[in-house]
């Protein structure tokens, strides 16, 4: 019984000592705006996260909005430049738009049946886990566009 109690305590400490939050940022080209996507664990031991999109300018938070939660394999956030806006596509019910002129963040309902690869704009990169399991912004020059909605469980 005592061994079981020790094993339970050690397991709890191992879980508690894991990464508590992942954060990655990218400064947008020709803009003072930095986009940050933060993953906060929503489950004590499963790889499930609450996701936040933070818009920063001059190291100050301009706005913060919650993204569709990552319940396993949905962390990917594609980033596109479309005219004077930056568009972020993610799994969920909304697309996220950053107006580069006003530094405003808005959300719009996602058009059903529209694939993320149908965006008419420049793919800048994606927030995702890299091959070393580090959450970061992966620029388009390093990795091509990944389709939203197709889970690649081997990524992690």
Order of alpha helices (4+ residues) and beta strands (2+ residues): alpha-beta-beta-beta-beta-beta-beta-beta-beta-beta-beta
